[in-house]
Amino acid sequence: MATLTAPEIVSMNPAGLENVSRIFDRQIAEGLHPGAGLAVYRYGQLVLDIHGGDADTVTGRRVDDGTMFVLFSSTKPLAAACVYMLKERGRLNWDDPVAKFWPEFGQHGKEAVTVRHLLSHRGGFPDTPADLPWPDWHDWGKVCAAMERAIPKFTPGETLSYHPINYGWVIAELVRRIDGRTFDRFLAEDLAAPVQMDNTYVGLPGELEDRVSRIHLMEADADTNGYAVTFDRPAVHRVICPGANGIATAGDLARFYAMMERRGTLDRAAVLRPETVAEGITLQAEGIDQSLGLFAQRSLGFALNDERMGRPSGHPLNTFGHGGAGTSIGWADLDTGLAVGYITNGFRGADKNNARLAEVSQAVRDACR
């Protein structure tokens, strides 16, 4: 666990961070969610690491410093970072077709899908297969076969359309085909271990299940896709679904973004080169996302200038990160040196969820001197 740094050392206002903590506690007291975790880095130094509330409202289990949360789509940048490593090692290029490494994937027009398209949500096959229900997700052969026979909805490379689940499955098989290790091993050995993200998993070991916070549906109409129910299942926690089922502490999520903000190196552990980070966060596509019906800006695996990250005072595209459905946000800002992981366990609709995440993010920004 990283040691807290006095905020003055990294030009943060202690009173401003106290305000962040007050907002954090107030959101729990107001019932916006039963529990949460929040961690903040500046210039690679941890300045805030707090937690509170209930991890399970039925049993009364409290959130503690070891509580892990389901990340939902906050998992996606971790998956992208694994692809970045392969690119650095000369194993792929951004514009290589996925089918170059996975020939069976190149069916029904998907032979045109490139790694760049995949990471920027322009692959054209956004819909999770209806014939692949969650009980089948443990069968990697069935997962891969479903991705192979998927029929594009849009011409690859032409349309911005968020791939909520397929994104991660294709990345995972791409990593396995190129590296030889399964995605969970690659993530653990090449990203989590060097960055000291000791509580981060895609494919949770069963013996750690009692450390995972339950997901609490706060509004009956918020879970239109059934994600809150599906991803609260221990059986789903154990599968490899790098688009949605990462599990981590808020501290680990913030630590990942601190590494990215430091251009790939944190505490002398060099994970990525600065030029790779720069390529990864460069705008690739913007416009109305045809899956979400909202304006979005996408880089290679990150959302840019998302309202849940607060209002950047510098160049907005220097703020990059990703949210998790109804619950969480992780982000970094190259102009301010900030890196944040904020994970709640109360699943809410976009209006209330975005507002609570943006309030905390903005308070963190306002605490900078």
C-alpha positions in Angstrom: 0.0 0.0 0.0 1.3 3.4 -1.0 2.2 5.8 1.8 0.3 9.1 2.1 2.2 12.2 1.1 1.6 15.6 2.8 -0.6 17.5 0.4 1.6 20.7 0.6 4.5 18.8 -0.9 2.6 18.4 -4.2 0.9 21.8 -4.0 -2.5 20.7 -2.8 -4.6 22.6 -0.3 -5.2 20.5 2.9 -8.5 22.3 3.4 -9.5 21.4 -0.2 -8.8 17.7 0.4 -10.8 17.9 3.7 -13.7 19.3 1.6 -13.3 16.3 -0.7 -13.6 14.0 2.3 -16.7 15.9 3.5 -18.4 15.5 0.1 -17.4 11.8 0.1 -19.0 11.3 3.5 -22.1 13.4 2.7 -22.9 11.4 -0.4 -23.0 8.2 1.7 -25.0 9.9 4.4 -27.5 11.1 1.8 -28.0 7.6 0.5 -26.5 8.1 -2.9 -24.8 4.8 -2.4 -24.2 2.5 0.6 -20.4 2.6 0.4 -17.5 3.8 -1.6 -13.7 4.2 -1.9 -11.7 7.1 -3.2 -8.0 7.6 -3.8 -6.2 10.6 -5.2 -2.6 11.0 -6.5 -0.8 14.1 -7.6 2.5 13.9 -9.5 2.7 10.3 -8.6 2.2 10.8 -4.9 -0.8 9.5 -2.9 -2.5 12.4 -1.1 -5.9 10.9 -0.2 -7.1 7.3 0.4 -10.5 7.0 2.1 -13.3 4.6 2.3 -16.7 4.4 4.1 -20.2 3.0 4.4 -21.5 -0.5 3.9 -20.1 -3.1 1.5 -23.2 -5.3 2.0 -26.4 -3.8 3.3 -27.9 -7.2 4.0 -25.1 -8.5 6.3 -23.9 -5.1 7.5 -20.4 -5.7 6.3 -18.5 -2.5 6.2 -16.2 -1.1 3.5 -12.6 -1.3 4.8 -9.2 -0.5 3.2 -9.2 -4.0 1.6 -12.6 -3.9 0.1 -12.7 -4.5 -3.7 -15.4 -3.3 -6.0 -16.7 -4.4 -9.4 -15.3 -1.9 -11.9 -17.7 -2.5 -14.8 -16.3 -0.5 -17.8 -13.6 1.1 -15.7 -11.9 -2.2 -16.5 -11.5 -1.2 -20.2 -8.3 1.0 -19.8 -6.6 -1.8 -18.0 -7.3 -4.1 -20.9 -6.1 -1.4 -23.3 -2.8 -1.0 -21.4 -2.1 -4.7 -22.0 -2.4 -4.1 -25.7 -0.1 -1.1 -25.4 2.6 -3.4 -24.0 2.3 -5.7 -26.9 2.7 -2.8 -29.3 5.8 -1.6 -27.5 7.3 -5.1 -27.7 6.8 -5.1 -31.5 4.2 -7.8 -31.4 1.5 -5.7 -33.1 0.8 -2.3 -34.7 -2.3 -0.2 -34.2 -3.5 -0.7 -37.8 -2.9 -4.5 -37.9 -6.1 -6.4 -38.5 -7.2 -8.4 -35.5 -7.6 -11.4 -37.9 -3.8 -11.3 -38.6 -3.4 -12.9 -35.2 -6.8 -14.6 -34.9 -7.8 -15.7 -38.4 -11.1 -17.2 -37.3 -12.2 -13.8 -36.2 -12.2 -12.5 -39.8 -15.7 -13.6 -40.7 -18.7 -11.6 -42.0 -16.6 -8.5 -42.9 -14.6 -8.4 -39.6 -11.4 -9.1 -41.5 -11.3 -5.3 -41.8 -11.4 -4.7 -38.0 -8.0 -3.3 -36.9 -6.5 -3.0 -33.4 -7.1 0.7 -33.6 -10.8 0.2 -34.5 -11.2 -2.2 -31.6 -9.6 0.2 -29.0 -11.5 3.2 -30.2 -14.9 1.5 -30.4 -15.2 1.6 -34.2 -15.0 -2.2 -34.8 -18.7 -2.2 -35.9 -19.9 -5.2 -33.8 -21.1 -3.6 -30.5 -23.9 -5.9 -29.5 -23.3 -8.5 -26.9 -24.4 -11.9 -28.4 -27.9 -12.9 -27.3 -26.9 -16.5 -27.6 -24.0 -16.1 -25.1 -25.7 -15.8 -21.6 -23.6 -15.2 -18.5 -23.6 -18.9 -17.5 -21.6 -19.6 -20.6 -18.9 -16.9 -20.0 -16.7 -19.3 -18.2 -16.3 -21.4 -21.4 -13.6 -19.5 -23.3 -14.3 -21.6 -26.4 -17.9 -20.5 -26.5 -16.8 -16.8 -25.9 -14.3 -16.9 -28.8 -16.8 -18.7 -31.1 -19.4 -16.0 -30.4 -16.9 -13.3 -31.3 -15.9 -15.1 -34.5 -19.5 -15.5 -35.8 -20.5 -12.0 -34.7 -21.9 -10.0 -37.7 -21.0 -6.3 -37.9 -23.7 -3.8 -37.4 -21.6 -1.1 -39.0 -18.8 -1.0 -41.5 -15.6 -1.4 -39.5 -13.8 1.9 -38.9 -16.6 4.1 -40.0 -18.9 4.5 -37.0 -18.3 5.3 -33.3 -20.4 2.7 -31.4 -19.4 1.7 -27.9 -18.8 -2.1 -27.5 -19.7 -2.7 -23.8 -18.7 -6.4 -23.5 -17.3 -7.5 -26.9 -14.4 -5.0 -26.6 -12.8 -6.9 -23.7 -13.4 -10.4 -25.0 -11.6 -9.6 -28.3 -8.7 -7.9 -26.5 -8.3 -10.9 -24.2 -8.1 -13.4 -27.0 -5.8 -11.1 -29.0 -3.5 -11.0 -26.0 -3.6 -14.8 -25.6 -3.0 -15.4 -29.3 0.0 -13.1 -29.4 1.6 -13.6 -26.0 0.5 -17.2 -25.2 -0.6 -16.4 -21.7 -4.2 -16.1 -20.7 -5.4 -12.5 -20.2 -5.7 -12.8 -16.4 -2.1 -14.0 -16.2 -0.8 -11.2 -18.5 -2.6 -8.5 -16.6 -1.4 -9.9 -13.2 2.2 -10.4 -14.2 2.9 -7.5 -16.6 0.7 -4.7 -15.3 -0.6 -5.3 -11.8 2.6 -6.7 -10.3 5.0 -3.9 -11.5 2.6 -1.1 -10.7 1.9 -2.7 -7.2 -1.8 -3.0 -7.9 -2.0 -5.8 -5.5 -5.8 -5.9 -5.4 -6.7 -5.9 -9.1 -8.1 -8.9 -10.9 -9.9 -9.8 -14.1 -10.9 -13.4 -13.1 -11.1 -13.2 -9.3 -9.7 -16.1 -7.3 -12.7 -17.6 -5.5 -11.1 -17.3 -2.1 -11.2 -13.5 -2.4 -14.9 -13.2 -3.0 -15.6 -12.2 0.6 -13.6 -9.0 0.0 -15.8 -7.8 -2.9 -18.5 -5.3 -2.2 -22.0 -6.2 -3.3 -23.7 -4.1 -6.0 -26.7 -2.2 -4.7 -29.4 -1.2 -7.3 -30.5 2.3 -6.1 -33.1 3.0 -8.7 -35.4 0.3 -10.1 -35.2 1.7 -13.6 -31.5 2.3 -13.7 -30.3 -1.1 -14.7 -31.7 -1.3 -18.2 -29.2 -3.9 -19.4 -29.3 -6.1 -16.3 -25.6 -5.3 -15.5 -26.2 -4.7 -11.7 -27.6 -8.2 -11.3 -25.3 -10.0 -13.7 -22.0 -8.5 -12.4 -23.0 -9.0 -8.7 -22.8 -12.7 -9.2 -19.7 -14.4 -7.7 -19.7 -16.8 -10.7 -19.3 -13.8 -13.1 -16.5 -12.3 -10.9 -14.4 -15.4 -11.7 -14.6 -15.3 -15.5 -12.5 -13.3 -17.9 -14.5 -10.4 -19.2 -12.0 -7.5 -19.5 -14.7 -5.1 -20.8 -16.6 -5.1 -17.6 -15.7 -7.5 -14.7 -12.5 -6.1 -13.4 -12.4 -6.0 -9.6 -10.1 -3.7 -7.6 -9.8 -1.3 -4.8 -10.1 2.4 -5.4 -6.5 2.8 -4.4 -5.4 0.4 -7.2 -7.5 2.2 -9.8 -6.0 5.5 -8.9 -2.6 4.0 -8.9 -3.1 2.8 -12.5 -3.9 6.4 -13.5 -1.0 7.7 -11.6 1.3 5.5 -13.7 -0.4 6.8 -16.8 -0.1 10.4 -15.7 3.6 9.9 -15.0 3.9 8.7 -18.6 4.2 5.1 -17.9 6.5 4.9 -14.9 5.6 4.9 -11.2 7.9 4.5 -8.2 10.7 3.6 -10.6 8.7 0.8 -12.2 8.7 1.5 -16.0 5.6 -0.2 -17.5 5.1 1.9 -20.6 7.2 4.4 -22.6 6.1 8.0 -22.7 5.5 7.9 -26.4 3.2 4.9 -26.0 1.1 6.7 -23.4 1.0 9.8 -25.7 -0.3 7.6 -28.6 -2.8 5.9 -26.3 -4.5 9.0 -25.2 -4.6 10.8 -28.5 -8.1 11.5 -29.9 -9.1 8.8 -32.4 -12.9 9.4 -32.9 -15.5 11.8 -31.8 -19.2 12.4 -32.5 -22.5 10.9 -31.5 -21.9 7.4 -30.2 -24.4 5.1 -31.9 -24.6 2.8 -28.9 -25.0 5.5 -26.3 -26.8 8.2 -28.2 -24.4 10.7 -26.7 -21.5 12.8 -27.9 -18.2 11.1 -27.0 -14.5 11.5 -27.6 -12.4 8.3 -27.7 -8.7 7.6 -27.7 -7.2 4.1 -27.7 -9.1 2.6 -24.8 -10.0 5.9 -22.9 -12.8 8.4 -22.9 -11.6 12.0 -23.2 -13.1 15.1 -21.5 -15.9 13.1 -19.8 -18.2 15.2 -17.5 -17.6 12.7 -14.7 -14.0 13.9 -14.5 -14.8 17.4 -13.6 -14.0 20.5 -15.6 -10.4 20.7 -16.8 -8.8 24.1 -16.5 -6.2 23.4 -19.2 -6.5 21.4 -22.5 -9.7 19.2 -22.0 -8.3 16.4 -24.1 -5.4 16.0 -21.6 -7.9 14.5 -19.2 -8.5 10.9 -20.0 -10.1 8.0 -18.1 -13.2 5.8 -18.1 -16.4 5.3 -16.1 -18.0 2.1 -15.0 -21.8 1.6 -15.5 -23.8 3.3 -12.9 -21.0 3.4 -10.3 -17.4 4.6 -10.8 -14.9 6.8 -12.5 -11.1 6.7 -12.9 -9.1 9.5 -14.6 -5.9 11.4 -15.0 -5.1 14.9 -16.1 -1.7 15.7 -17.6 -2.1 19.4 -17.0 -2.6 19.2 -13.3 -0.8 15.9 -12.5 -3.9 14.4 -10.9 -5.0 10.8 -10.9 -8.2 9.7 -9.3 -10.1 6.4 -8.6 -13.6 6.8 -7.2 -15.7 3.6 -6.9 -19.2 3.5 -5.4 -21.3 0.4 -4.8 -24.7 2.0 -5.5 -25.8 1.5 -9.1 -27.6 4.6 -10.4 -28.9 6.0 -13.7 -26.8 8.4 -15.6 -28.1 11.7 -14.2 -27.5 11.0 -10.5 -24.5 8.9 -11.1 -22.7 11.5 -13.3 -23.6 14.2 -10.9 -22.1 12.5 -7.8 -18.9 11.5 -9.7 -18.5 14.9 -11.2 -18.9 16.6 -7.8 -16.1 14.6 -6.2 -13.9 15.0 -9.3 -14.4 18.7 -9.3 -13.6 19.0 -5.6 -10.3 17.2 -6.2 -9.5 19.6 -9.0 -10.4 22.6 -6.8 -8.0 21.3 -4.1 -5.0 22.0 -6.3 -3.1 25.2 -5.7 
